[in-house]
Amino acid sequence: MIPNLLSHKRAIPTPALCLLLAALLASTSGCGGNRTAEKIAQDSSAAQRSQTSLIFNDVTLEQVDEQGRLVWKVEAARATYSQDEKIAFVENPEGELYQDGQLVFRVVAERGEVQQDGQQILLKGNIVATDVQDGAVLRGKELEWRPDSDELIVRHTITGTHPQVNAQAKEARMYSRARRMELEGEVIATTVEPKLQMRTEKLIWNMKENKIIGPVPVEIDRFAEDREDAVIQQAQGQTAEVDLEAKTALLKQDAYLVSIEPPMEVRSEAVTWNLESDLVESPGFVNVVHTEQQVTLTGDRGRVDLAQQIAYIVGNVRGIGQRNQSQLGADTITWSFPTQKMEAQGNVTYQQADPPLNLRGAKAVGSLENQTIVVSSGNTNGPVITEIIP
């Protein structure tokens, strides 16, 4: 019995029919004996070769589960069965892949192999696989479908397109029940809104939650809205999670963000980057550097508003002017980048090297770069302590 064969329009002639045609030619040819003998030899040789397989044209193959639901359906221009009838080799296959009785993928290829037990379909050559649920389209050179594990694998330099994300990688795996795609090997993913490019060795795209997760070190470029080739911000971390709906990126473990304008660098163990409001927040120790002013601000936690060009740092805050080695410490510091103005509150200390000067008070306002810091007692009655170092 030929497994999984539903219909065929025309079958290749069997060996017996080939021999019968040869015999008829021999009986009707009076003077063409040599040519007839050659024909018989050719047909006999062809018949021996065809005994190793069964060949059908314009076939439809199907596999159903124990409940009678479709698992897959493949239409092919030609199907050749191996001698043991365990594998069907198909040409120009077009298939539909099902999970739990529902159509989940449509696939097209140049050739393929279908196992008799229906546990695996292997397609090769110019693969196109379409995710029916979410509209993602994968292209590659090899496709493997494993219905039992709900796993569709596309290999060998794949490209993927979707209304929200375009990607390329060495391999992609799709899981229809979880609505998840995993990309591995030299992954480059570009999102439409917000305009980001992610580069890493592995990405997990949760299409149901509209999130892209980088479980290994990842680099992210952000592009200007009006210029797709203009990078305005860059970020990296050991892990990353981009929420396409909320337009946020969470970077963890050695998180690092660079802004072109304003020229800022932010470092922390964890950073939440709001791509819509341009707000960068860190719940832990944070290091903020203005690369042009050469001023650094550190603290227990903080946020940087790149749109308004203001940083607000809280807890054991220390500001350092690299050019003149002036230092400002406080409980909180608010820093305006355009004006270089800092406002410090609580347990304020100020030090400068030239001329040597130490100040302590409750409040301070001024610029570290220009060494124009005014320390005051604020609303308290406490004194301002000035220490002049000889």
ChimeraX attribute file (.defattr): number of C-alpha atoms within 10 A of each C-alpha:
attribute: neighborCount
match mode: 1-to-1
recipient: residues
	/A:1	5
	/A:2	12
	/A:3	17
	/A:4	19
	/A:5	16
	/A:6	13
	/A:7	14
	/A:8	16
	/A:9	9
	/A:10	12
	/A:11	13
	/A:12	10
	/A:13	13
	/A:14	14
	/A:15	17
	/A:16	12
	/A:17	12
	/A:18	16
	/A:19	19
	/A:20	13
	/A:21	13
	/A:22	20
	/A:23	15
	/A:24	11
	/A:25	18
	/A:26	19
	/A:27	10
	/A:28	11
	/A:29	12
	/A:30	9
	/A:31	9
	/A:32	11
	/A:33	14
	/A:34	11
	/A:35	13
	/A:36	20
	/A:37	15
	/A:38	12
	/A:39	18
	/A:40	20
	/A:41	14
	/A:42	14
	/A:43	20
	/A:44	17
	/A:45	12
	/A:46	15
	/A:47	18
	/A:48	11
	/A:49	11
	/A:50	16
	/A:51	12
	/A:52	14
	/A:53	14
	/A:54	18
	/A:55	20
	/A:56	21
	/A:57	18
	/A:58	17
	/A:59	21
	/A:60	22
	/A:61	20
	/A:62	20
	/A:63	21
	/A:64	15
	/A:65	13
	/A:66	6
	/A:67	8
	/A:68	9
	/A:69	14
	/A:70	19
	/A:71	21
	/A:72	24
	/A:73	19
	/A:74	23
	/A:75	21
	/A:76	24
	/A:77	16
	/A:78	21
	/A:79	28
	/A:80	18
	/A:81	22
	/A:82	15
	/A:83	13
	/A:84	10
	/A:85	16
	/A:86	14
	/A:87	19
	/A:88	26
	/A:89	19
	/A:90	29
	/A:91	21
	/A:92	19
	/A:93	25
	/A:94	22
	/A:95	22
	/A:96	21
	/A:97	26
	/A:98	21
	/A:99	19
	/A:100	14
	/A:101	15
	/A:102	13
	/A:103	17
	/A:104	20
	/A:105	23
	/A:106	19
	/A:107	20
	/A:108	24
	/A:109	25
	/A:110	18
	/A:111	22
	/A:112	23
	/A:113	20
	/A:114	23
	/A:115	17
	/A:116	18
	/A:117	11
	/A:118	21
	/A:119	14
	/A:120	15
	/A:121	22
	/A:122	19
	/A:123	29
	/A:124	21
	/A:125	16
	/A:126	15
	/A:127	20
	/A:128	23
	/A:129	25
	/A:130	19
	/A:131	20
	/A:132	16
	/A:133	12
	/A:134	15
	/A:135	13
	/A:136	20
	/A:137	19
	/A:138	26
	/A:139	25
	/A:140	25
	/A:141	17
	/A:142	23
	/A:143	28
	/A:144	18
	/A:145	23
	/A:146	15
	/A:147	19
	/A:148	11
	/A:149	9
	/A:150	16
	/A:151	16
	/A:152	20
	/A:153	21
	/A:154	29
	/A:155	21
	/A:156	15
	/A:157	17
	/A:158	22
	/A:159	22
	/A:160	20
	/A:161	17
	/A:162	15
	/A:163	12
	/A:164	15
	/A:165	19
	/A:166	18
	/A:167	21
	/A:168	23
	/A:169	26
	/A:170	17
	/A:171	22
	/A:172	29
	/A:173	21
	/A:174	23
	/A:175	19
	/A:176	20
	/A:177	11
	/A:178	11
	/A:179	16
	/A:180	19
	/A:181	20
	/A:182	19
	/A:183	27
	/A:184	19
	/A:185	16
	/A:186	15
	/A:187	22
	/A:188	21
	/A:189	22
	/A:190	20
	/A:191	19
	/A:192	13
	/A:193	14
	/A:194	21
	/A:195	18
	/A:196	21
	/A:197	20
	/A:198	22
	/A:199	21
	/A:200	21
	/A:201	17
	/A:202	21
	/A:203	27
	/A:204	19
	/A:205	20
	/A:206	17
	/A:207	16
	/A:208	10
	/A:209	12
	/A:210	14
	/A:211	19
	/A:212	24
	/A:213	19
	/A:214	24
	/A:215	17
	/A:216	13
	/A:217	18
	/A:218	22
	/A:219	20
	/A:220	22
	/A:221	19
	/A:222	22
	/A:223	18
	/A:224	14
	/A:225	13
	/A:226	7
	/A:227	10
	/A:228	11
	/A:229	10
	/A:230	12
	/A:231	17
	/A:232	17
	/A:233	20
	/A:234	18
	/A:235	23
	/A:236	22
	/A:237	26
	/A:238	18
	/A:239	20
	/A:240	28
	/A:241	21
	/A:242	26
	/A:243	19
	/A:244	20
	/A:245	11
	/A:246	13
	/A:247	15
	/A:248	21
	/A:249	22
	/A:250	20
	/A:251	28
	/A:252	20
	/A:253	16
	/A:254	15
	/A:255	22
	/A:256	21
	/A:257	22
	/A:258	19
	/A:259	18
	/A:260	12
	/A:261	11
	/A:262	19
	/A:263	17
	/A:264	23
	/A:265	20
	/A:266	24
	/A:267	22
	/A:268	25
	/A:269	17
	/A:270	23
	/A:271	28
	/A:272	20
	/A:273	22
	/A:274	18
	/A:275	20
	/A:276	11
	/A:277	13
	/A:278	15
	/A:279	19
	/A:280	21
	/A:281	23
	/A:282	24
	/A:283	14
	/A:284	16
	/A:285	19
	/A:286	24
	/A:287	22
	/A:288	22
	/A:289	19
	/A:290	18
	/A:291	15
	/A:292	9
	/A:293	17
	/A:294	15
	/A:295	24
	/A:296	20
	/A:297	24
	/A:298	24
	/A:299	23
	/A:300	19
	/A:301	20
	/A:302	26
	/A:303	22
	/A:304	23
	/A:305	16
	/A:306	18
	/A:307	12
	/A:308	14
	/A:309	18
	/A:310	19
	/A:311	21
	/A:312	20
	/A:313	29
	/A:314	21
	/A:315	18
	/A:316	17
	/A:317	25
	/A:318	24
	/A:319	26
	/A:320	21
	/A:321	21
	/A:322	14
	/A:323	12
	/A:324	16
	/A:325	16
	/A:326	24
	/A:327	22
	/A:328	26
	/A:329	25
	/A:330	26
	/A:331	19
	/A:332	24
	/A:333	30
	/A:334	20
	/A:335	23
	/A:336	17
	/A:337	19
	/A:338	11
	/A:339	10
	/A:340	16
	/A:341	19
	/A:342	22
	/A:343	19
	/A:344	28
	/A:345	22
	/A:346	19
	/A:347	16
	/A:348	24
	/A:349	21
	/A:350	23
	/A:351	21
	/A:352	20
	/A:353	13
	/A:354	10
	/A:355	11
	/A:356	12
	/A:357	15
	/A:358	18
	/A:359	20
	/A:360	23
	/A:361	24
	/A:362	22
	/A:363	24
	/A:364	27
	/A:365	18
	/A:366	19
	/A:367	21
	/A:368	28
	/A:369	20
	/A:370	13
	/A:371	19
	/A:372	11
	/A:373	22
	/A:374	14
	/A:375	22
	/A:376	20
	/A:377	19
	/A:378	15
	/A:379	8
	/A:380	10
	/A:381	8
	/A:382	11
	/A:383	12
	/A:384	16
	/A:385	14
	/A:386	14
	/A:387	12
	/A:388	10
	/A:389	10
	/A:390	6
